[in-house]
Amino acid sequence: MSKSLTNYMAASSLPAISDADMADALDEGLSDVGSGGGGQTYLSFSGKSGRYALGKNKAEPADDQLFIMEPHAYTEGWVCWKNKAVVGRERWSFYNRKTEFIKEADLKEYGPYRENSGDGWSAEYGLGLISTDGENEMINFALSSKSGVNVFHDLMDEVKKRMRMQEPSMPVFTLEVEEFEAQQQTNYKPVFKIDAWVTREAVASYFAEELSLSDLRLGKKGTAKKAVTNRGK
Protein backbone atom coordinates (compact mmCIF):
# COMPACT_ATOMS: atom_id res chain seq x y z
CA MET A 1 0.00 0.00 0.00
CA SER A 2 1.35 3.41 -0.93
CA LYS A 3 2.38 5.87 1.77
CA SER A 4 -0.29 8.32 0.62
CA LEU A 5 -2.99 5.68 0.89
CA THR A 6 -1.68 4.54 4.27
CA ASN A 7 -1.93 8.12 5.50
CA TYR A 8 -5.39 8.41 3.98
CA MET A 9 -6.64 5.27 5.69
CA ALA A 10 -5.03 6.33 8.96
CA ALA A 11 -6.86 9.66 8.57
CA SER A 12 -3.65 11.56 9.34
CA SER A 13 -4.77 14.36 7.03
CA LEU A 14 -8.43 13.95 7.95
CA PRO A 15 -10.31 14.98 11.09
CA ALA A 16 -9.13 13.19 14.25
CA ILE A 17 -12.56 12.20 15.45
CA SER A 18 -14.09 9.17 17.17
CA ASP A 19 -17.02 7.27 15.69
CA ALA A 20 -19.28 8.64 18.43
CA ASP A 21 -18.25 12.24 17.76
CA MET A 22 -18.43 11.63 14.02
CA ALA A 23 -22.00 10.35 14.38
CA ASP A 24 -22.89 13.50 16.35
CA ALA A 25 -21.38 15.68 13.62
CA LEU A 26 -23.26 13.77 10.95
CA ASP A 27 -26.47 14.04 12.92
CA GLU A 28 -26.08 17.81 13.17
CA GLY A 29 -24.97 18.31 9.59
CA LEU A 30 -27.54 16.03 7.94
CA SER A 31 -30.32 18.47 8.78
CA ASP A 32 -28.69 20.93 6.36
CA VAL A 33 -28.01 18.49 3.52
CA GLY A 34 -30.20 19.40 0.59
CA SER A 35 -31.06 22.87 1.87
CA GLY A 36 -29.34 24.90 -0.02
CA GLY A 37 -7.33 17.50 -1.79
CA GLY A 38 -4.33 16.97 -3.59
CA GLY A 39 -3.41 13.55 -5.00
CA GLN A 40 -7.00 12.49 -5.51
CA THR A 41 -8.85 11.30 -8.60
CA TYR A 42 -12.27 12.83 -9.19
CA LEU A 43 -15.45 10.97 -10.04
CA SER A 44 -18.50 12.72 -11.47
CA PHE A 45 -22.00 11.65 -12.48
CA SER A 46 -24.34 13.09 -15.12
CA GLY A 47 -28.00 13.15 -14.18
CA LYS A 48 -28.83 13.72 -17.85
CA SER A 49 -26.96 10.77 -19.38
CA GLY A 50 -26.66 8.48 -16.36
CA ARG A 51 -22.92 8.15 -16.94
CA TYR A 52 -20.06 8.10 -14.42
CA ALA A 53 -16.77 9.72 -15.41
CA LEU A 54 -13.58 8.86 -13.51
CA GLY A 55 -10.32 10.79 -13.69
CA LYS A 56 -8.86 12.94 -16.43
CA ASN A 57 -9.78 10.40 -19.11
CA LYS A 58 -13.43 10.41 -18.01
CA ALA A 59 -13.43 6.61 -17.97
CA GLU A 60 -16.56 4.83 -16.83
CA PRO A 61 -15.97 2.36 -13.96
CA ALA A 62 -16.74 -1.29 -14.70
CA ASP A 63 -20.14 -2.50 -13.55
CA ASP A 64 -18.54 -4.92 -11.07
CA GLN A 65 -15.89 -2.47 -9.77
CA LEU A 66 -15.96 -2.43 -5.97
CA PHE A 67 -15.19 0.69 -3.95
CA ILE A 68 -14.71 1.31 -0.24
CA MET A 69 -16.07 4.50 1.27
CA GLU A 70 -14.06 6.43 3.88
CA PRO A 71 -16.46 8.21 6.30
CA HIS A 72 -13.68 10.51 7.53
CA ALA A 73 -13.47 12.05 4.06
CA TYR A 74 -16.96 13.53 3.77
CA THR A 75 -16.82 17.06 2.41
CA GLU A 76 -19.33 19.80 1.79
CA GLY A 77 -19.16 23.12 0.04
CA TRP A 78 -20.30 25.04 -3.00
CA VAL A 79 -19.75 24.71 -6.75
CA CYS A 80 -20.43 27.41 -9.34
CA TRP A 81 -21.28 26.51 -12.93
CA LYS A 82 -21.30 28.91 -15.86
CA ASN A 83 -21.64 27.99 -19.53
CA LYS A 84 -21.31 24.26 -18.70
CA ALA A 85 -17.99 24.76 -16.88
CA VAL A 86 -17.02 24.97 -13.18
CA VAL A 87 -15.83 28.53 -12.50
CA GLY A 88 -15.71 28.43 -8.71
CA ARG A 89 -15.62 25.90 -5.88
CA GLU A 90 -15.35 26.09 -2.09
CA ARG A 91 -14.93 22.89 -0.11
CA TRP A 92 -14.20 21.83 3.50
CA SER A 93 -14.41 18.76 5.72
CA PHE A 94 -17.93 17.97 6.86
CA TYR A 95 -16.57 17.71 10.40
CA ASN A 96 -15.03 21.20 10.32
CA ARG A 97 -18.23 22.96 9.29
CA LYS A 98 -18.43 24.96 12.54
CA THR A 99 -15.17 26.75 11.75
CA GLU A 100 -14.92 26.56 7.95
CA PHE A 101 -18.51 26.87 6.71
CA ILE A 102 -19.00 29.59 4.08
CA LYS A 103 -22.39 31.23 3.68
CA GLU A 104 -23.85 31.51 0.19
CA ALA A 105 -24.00 35.30 0.59
CA ASP A 106 -20.22 35.40 1.05
CA LEU A 107 -19.37 33.54 -2.17
CA LYS A 108 -17.62 35.26 -5.06
CA GLU A 109 -19.96 36.53 -7.77
CA TYR A 110 -19.42 35.10 -11.28
CA GLY A 111 -22.65 36.36 -12.89
CA PRO A 112 -24.52 37.29 -14.89
CA TYR A 113 -25.96 33.80 -15.40
CA ARG A 114 -28.27 32.52 -18.11
CA GLU A 115 -31.87 31.99 -17.04
CA ASN A 116 -33.05 28.40 -16.50
CA SER A 117 -29.57 27.10 -17.27
CA GLY A 118 -28.59 25.73 -13.88
CA ASP A 119 -25.74 28.23 -13.77
CA GLY A 120 -24.68 29.79 -10.47
CA TRP A 121 -23.74 28.44 -7.07
CA SER A 122 -25.13 25.13 -5.75
CA ALA A 123 -24.48 23.16 -2.58
CA GLU A 124 -22.03 20.30 -3.18
CA TYR A 125 -21.26 17.25 -1.05
CA GLY A 126 -18.35 14.87 -1.47
CA LEU A 127 -17.63 11.24 -0.67
CA GLY A 128 -14.14 9.80 -0.24
CA LEU A 129 -13.82 6.47 -2.07
CA ILE A 130 -10.95 4.01 -2.41
CA SER A 131 -10.71 1.72 -5.41
CA THR A 132 -10.14 -2.02 -5.02
CA ASP A 133 -8.85 -2.67 -8.55
CA GLY A 134 -5.22 -2.86 -7.50
CA GLU A 135 -4.57 0.83 -8.10
CA ASN A 136 -5.81 1.84 -4.62
CA GLU A 137 -6.81 5.23 -5.94
CA MET A 138 -8.15 7.87 -3.58
CA ILE A 139 -11.30 9.19 -5.25
CA ASN A 140 -13.47 12.20 -4.48
CA PHE A 141 -17.04 11.82 -5.69
CA ALA A 142 -18.82 15.19 -5.64
CA LEU A 143 -22.62 15.46 -5.82
CA SER A 144 -24.65 18.61 -6.30
CA SER A 145 -27.90 17.56 -8.03
CA LYS A 146 -31.00 17.21 -5.88
CA SER A 147 -31.27 13.47 -6.51
CA GLY A 148 -27.54 12.96 -5.92
CA VAL A 149 -27.62 14.92 -2.67
CA ASN A 150 -30.55 12.77 -1.48
CA VAL A 151 -28.51 9.63 -2.18
CA PHE A 152 -25.58 11.15 -0.26
CA HIS A 153 -27.90 11.98 2.66
CA ASP A 154 -29.30 8.44 2.84
CA LEU A 155 -25.86 6.83 2.83
CA MET A 156 -24.53 9.20 5.49
CA ASP A 157 -27.59 8.53 7.63
CA GLU A 158 -26.98 4.76 7.48
CA VAL A 159 -23.30 5.26 8.36
CA LYS A 160 -24.31 7.44 11.32
CA LYS A 161 -26.74 4.81 12.62
CA ARG A 162 -24.12 2.10 12.37
CA MET A 163 -21.57 4.21 14.23
CA ARG A 164 -24.01 4.81 17.06
CA MET A 165 -24.66 1.07 17.33
CA GLN A 166 -20.91 0.33 17.08
CA GLU A 167 -21.45 -1.75 13.95
CA PRO A 168 -19.15 -1.90 10.88
CA SER A 169 -19.66 1.44 9.15
CA MET A 170 -17.45 1.45 6.04
CA PRO A 171 -19.47 0.27 3.02
CA VAL A 172 -18.07 -1.78 0.15
CA PHE A 173 -20.20 -1.20 -2.92
CA THR A 174 -20.61 -1.00 -6.68
CA LEU A 175 -21.87 2.04 -8.58
CA GLU A 176 -25.22 1.67 -10.31
CA VAL A 177 -27.75 3.96 -11.96
CA GLU A 178 -31.49 4.46 -11.44
CA GLU A 179 -33.75 6.10 -14.02
CA PHE A 180 -36.61 8.39 -12.97
CA GLU A 181 -38.97 10.93 -14.48
CA ALA A 182 -38.94 14.60 -13.46
CA GLN A 183 -40.86 17.40 -15.20
CA GLN A 184 -41.69 15.01 -18.04
CA GLN A 185 -38.02 14.31 -18.68
CA THR A 186 -35.96 11.19 -18.12
CA ASN A 187 -33.23 11.69 -15.53
CA TYR A 188 -30.79 9.47 -13.68
CA LYS A 189 -29.40 9.26 -10.17
CA PRO A 190 -26.42 7.39 -8.74
CA VAL A 191 -27.02 4.24 -6.70
CA PHE A 192 -24.63 2.66 -4.20
CA LYS A 193 -25.30 -1.09 -4.21
CA ILE A 194 -23.92 -2.21 -0.86
CA ASP A 195 -21.93 -5.44 -1.01
CA ALA A 196 -20.77 -5.49 2.64
CA TRP A 197 -20.21 -3.29 5.68
CA VAL A 198 -16.71 -3.54 7.15
CA THR A 199 -14.65 -2.09 9.98
CA ARG A 200 -11.67 0.22 9.56
CA GLU A 201 -9.43 -2.53 10.98
CA ALA A 202 -10.57 -4.97 8.30
CA VAL A 203 -9.99 -2.41 5.54
CA ALA A 204 -6.50 -1.70 6.90
CA SER A 205 -5.79 -5.46 6.87
CA TYR A 206 -6.98 -5.67 3.26
CA PHE A 207 -4.71 -2.84 2.08
CA ALA A 208 -1.83 -4.35 4.07
CA GLU A 209 -2.46 -7.52 2.00
CA GLU A 210 -3.33 -9.50 5.12
CA LEU A 211 -6.81 -10.16 3.73
CA SER A 212 -7.95 -10.78 0.18
CA LEU A 213 -10.86 -8.84 -1.28
CA SER A 214 -13.00 -11.98 -1.02
CA ASP A 215 -12.06 -12.34 2.65
CA LEU A 216 -12.94 -8.71 3.23
CA ARG A 217 -16.33 -9.04 1.51
CA LEU A 218 -17.36 -12.43 2.88
CA GLY A 219 -15.63 -12.54 6.27
CA LYS A 220 -14.10 -15.95 5.69
CA LYS A 221 -11.12 -15.54 8.00
CA GLY A 222 -8.98 -13.32 10.16
CA THR A 223 -10.03 -9.81 11.13
CA ALA A 224 -12.73 -9.75 8.49
CA LYS A 225 -14.60 -12.70 9.98
CA LYS A 226 -15.65 -10.60 12.94
CA ALA A 227 -15.43 -7.26 11.20
CA VAL A 228 -17.77 -7.80 8.26
CA THR A 229 -21.53 -7.75 8.04
CA ASN A 230 -22.33 -9.29 4.66
CA ARG A 231 -25.25 -7.95 2.67
CA GLY A 232 -24.74 -10.62 0.22
CA LYS A 233 -24.25 -11.12 -3.34
C-alpha positions as CSV (number, residue, x, y, z in Angstrom):
1,M,0.0,0.0,0.0
2,S,1.4,3.4,-0.9
3,K,2.4,5.9,1.8
4,S,-0.3,8.3,0.6
5,L,-3.0,5.7,0.9
6,T,-1.7,4.5,4.3
7,N,-1.9,8.1,5.5
8,Y,-5.4,8.4,4.0
9,M,-6.6,5.3,5.7
10,A,-5.0,6.3,9.0
11,A,-6.9,9.7,8.6
12,S,-3.7,11.6,9.3
13,S,-4.8,14.4,7.0
14,L,-8.4,14.0,7.9
15,P,-10.3,15.0,11.1
16,A,-9.1,13.2,14.3
17,I,-12.6,12.2,15.4
18,S,-14.1,9.2,17.2
19,D,-17.0,7.3,15.7
20,A,-19.3,8.6,18.4
21,D,-18.2,12.2,17.8
22,M,-18.4,11.6,14.0
23,A,-22.0,10.4,14.4
24,D,-22.9,13.5,16.4
25,A,-21.4,15.7,13.6
26,L,-23.3,13.8,11.0
27,D,-26.5,14.0,12.9
28,E,-26.1,17.8,13.2
29,G,-25.0,18.3,9.6
30,L,-27.5,16.0,7.9
31,S,-30.3,18.5,8.8
32,D,-28.7,20.9,6.4
33,V,-28.0,18.5,3.5
34,G,-30.2,19.4,0.6
35,S,-31.1,22.9,1.9
36,G,-29.3,24.9,0.0
37,G,-7.3,17.5,-1.8
38,G,-4.3,17.0,-3.6
39,G,-3.4,13.6,-5.0
40,Q,-7.0,12.5,-5.5
41,T,-8.9,11.3,-8.6
42,Y,-12.3,12.8,-9.2
43,L,-15.5,11.0,-10.0
44,S,-18.5,12.7,-11.5
45,F,-22.0,11.7,-12.5
46,S,-24.3,13.1,-15.1
47,G,-28.0,13.1,-14.2
48,K,-28.8,13.7,-17.8
49,S,-27.0,10.8,-19.4
50,G,-26.7,8.5,-16.4
51,R,-22.9,8.1,-16.9
52,Y,-20.1,8.1,-14.4
53,A,-16.8,9.7,-15.4
54,L,-13.6,8.9,-13.5
55,G,-10.3,10.8,-13.7
56,K,-8.9,12.9,-16.4
57,N,-9.8,10.4,-19.1
58,K,-13.4,10.4,-18.0
59,A,-13.4,6.6,-18.0
60,E,-16.6,4.8,-16.8
61,P,-16.0,2.4,-14.0
62,A,-16.7,-1.3,-14.7
63,D,-20.1,-2.5,-13.5
64,D,-18.5,-4.9,-11.1
65,Q,-15.9,-2.5,-9.8
66,L,-16.0,-2.4,-6.0
67,F,-15.2,0.7,-4.0
68,I,-14.7,1.3,-0.2
69,M,-16.1,4.5,1.3
70,E,-14.1,6.4,3.9
71,P,-16.5,8.2,6.3
72,H,-13.7,10.5,7.5
73,A,-13.5,12.0,4.1
74,Y,-17.0,13.5,3.8
75,T,-16.8,17.1,2.4
76,E,-19.3,19.8,1.8
77,G,-19.2,23.1,0.0
78,W,-20.3,25.0,-3.0
79,V,-19.7,24.7,-6.7
80,C,-20.4,27.4,-9.3
81,W,-21.3,26.5,-12.9
82,K,-21.3,28.9,-15.9
83,N,-21.6,28.0,-19.5
84,K,-21.3,24.3,-18.7
85,A,-18.0,24.8,-16.9
86,V,-17.0,25.0,-13.2
87,V,-15.8,28.5,-12.5
88,G,-15.7,28.4,-8.7
89,R,-15.6,25.9,-5.9
90,E,-15.3,26.1,-2.1
91,R,-14.9,22.9,-0.1
92,W,-14.2,21.8,3.5
93,S,-14.4,18.8,5.7
94,F,-17.9,18.0,6.9
95,Y,-16.6,17.7,10.4
96,N,-15.0,21.2,10.3
97,R,-18.2,23.0,9.3
98,K,-18.4,25.0,12.5
99,T,-15.2,26.7,11.8
100,E,-14.9,26.6,8.0
101,F,-18.5,26.9,6.7
102,I,-19.0,29.6,4.1
103,K,-22.4,31.2,3.7
104,E,-23.8,31.5,0.2
105,A,-24.0,35.3,0.6
106,D,-20.2,35.4,1.0
107,L,-19.4,33.5,-2.2
108,K,-17.6,35.3,-5.1
109,E,-20.0,36.5,-7.8
110,Y,-19.4,35.1,-11.3
111,G,-22.6,36.4,-12.9
112,P,-24.5,37.3,-14.9
113,Y,-26.0,33.8,-15.4
114,R,-28.3,32.5,-18.1
115,E,-31.9,32.0,-17.0
116,N,-33.1,28.4,-16.5
117,S,-29.6,27.1,-17.3
118,G,-28.6,25.7,-13.9
119,D,-25.7,28.2,-13.8
120,G,-24.7,29.8,-10.5
121,W,-23.7,28.4,-7.1
122,S,-25.1,25.1,-5.7
123,A,-24.5,23.2,-2.6
124,E,-22.0,20.3,-3.2
125,Y,-21.3,17.2,-1.0
126,G,-18.3,14.9,-1.5
127,L,-17.6,11.2,-0.7
128,G,-14.1,9.8,-0.2
129,L,-13.8,6.5,-2.1
130,I,-11.0,4.0,-2.4
131,S,-10.7,1.7,-5.4
132,T,-10.1,-2.0,-5.0
133,D,-8.9,-2.7,-8.6
134,G,-5.2,-2.9,-7.5
135,E,-4.6,0.8,-8.1
136,N,-5.8,1.8,-4.6
137,E,-6.8,5.2,-5.9
138,M,-8.2,7.9,-3.6
139,I,-11.3,9.2,-5.3
140,N,-13.5,12.2,-4.5
141,F,-17.0,11.8,-5.7
142,A,-18.8,15.2,-5.6
143,L,-22.6,15.5,-5.8
144,S,-24.7,18.6,-6.3
145,S,-27.9,17.6,-8.0
146,K,-31.0,17.2,-5.9
147,S,-31.3,13.5,-6.5
148,G,-27.5,13.0,-5.9
149,V,-27.6,14.9,-2.7
150,N,-30.5,12.8,-1.5
151,V,-28.5,9.6,-2.2
152,F,-25.6,11.1,-0.3
153,H,-27.9,12.0,2.7
154,D,-29.3,8.4,2.8
155,L,-25.9,6.8,2.8
156,M,-24.5,9.2,5.5
157,D,-27.6,8.5,7.6
158,E,-27.0,4.8,7.5
159,V,-23.3,5.3,8.4
160,K,-24.3,7.4,11.3
161,K,-26.7,4.8,12.6
162,R,-24.1,2.1,12.4
163,M,-21.6,4.2,14.2
164,R,-24.0,4.8,17.1
165,M,-24.7,1.1,17.3
166,Q,-20.9,0.3,17.1
167,E,-21.5,-1.7,14.0
168,P,-19.2,-1.9,10.9
169,S,-19.7,1.4,9.2
170,M,-17.5,1.4,6.0
171,P,-19.5,0.3,3.0
172,V,-18.1,-1.8,0.2
173,F,-20.2,-1.2,-2.9
174,T,-20.6,-1.0,-6.7
175,L,-21.9,2.0,-8.6
176,E,-25.2,1.7,-10.3
177,V,-27.8,4.0,-12.0
178,E,-31.5,4.5,-11.4
179,E,-33.7,6.1,-14.0
180,F,-36.6,8.4,-13.0
181,E,-39.0,10.9,-14.5
182,A,-38.9,14.6,-13.5
183,Q,-40.9,17.4,-15.2
184,Q,-41.7,15.0,-18.0
185,Q,-38.0,14.3,-18.7
186,T,-36.0,11.2,-18.1
187,N,-33.2,11.7,-15.5
188,Y,-30.8,9.5,-13.7
189,K,-29.4,9.3,-10.2
190,P,-26.4,7.4,-8.7
191,V,-27.0,4.2,-6.7
192,F,-24.6,2.7,-4.2
193,K,-25.3,-1.1,-4.2
194,I,-23.9,-2.2,-0.9
195,D,-21.9,-5.4,-1.0
196,A,-20.8,-5.5,2.6
197,W,-20.2,-3.3,5.7
198,V,-16.7,-3.5,7.1
199,T,-14.6,-2.1,10.0
200,R,-11.7,0.2,9.6
201,E,-9.4,-2.5,11.0
202,A,-10.6,-5.0,8.3
203,V,-10.0,-2.4,5.5
204,A,-6.5,-1.7,6.9
205,S,-5.8,-5.5,6.9
206,Y,-7.0,-5.7,3.3
207,F,-4.7,-2.8,2.1
208,A,-1.8,-4.4,4.1
209,E,-2.5,-7.5,2.0
210,E,-3.3,-9.5,5.1
211,L,-6.8,-10.2,3.7
212,S,-8.0,-10.8,0.2
213,L,-10.9,-8.8,-1.3
214,S,-13.0,-12.0,-1.0
215,D,-12.1,-12.3,2.6
216,L,-12.9,-8.7,3.2
217,R,-16.3,-9.0,1.5
218,L,-17.4,-12.4,2.9
219,G,-15.6,-12.5,6.3
220,K,-14.1,-16.0,5.7
221,K,-11.1,-15.5,8.0
222,G,-9.0,-13.3,10.2
223,T,-10.0,-9.8,11.1
224,A,-12.7,-9.8,8.5
225,K,-14.6,-12.7,10.0
226,K,-15.7,-10.6,12.9
227,A,-15.4,-7.3,11.2
228,V,-17.8,-7.8,8.3
229,T,-21.5,-7.8,8.0
230,N,-22.3,-9.3,4.7
231,R,-25.3,-7.9,2.7
232,G,-24.7,-10.6,0.2
233,K,-24.2,-11.1,-3.3
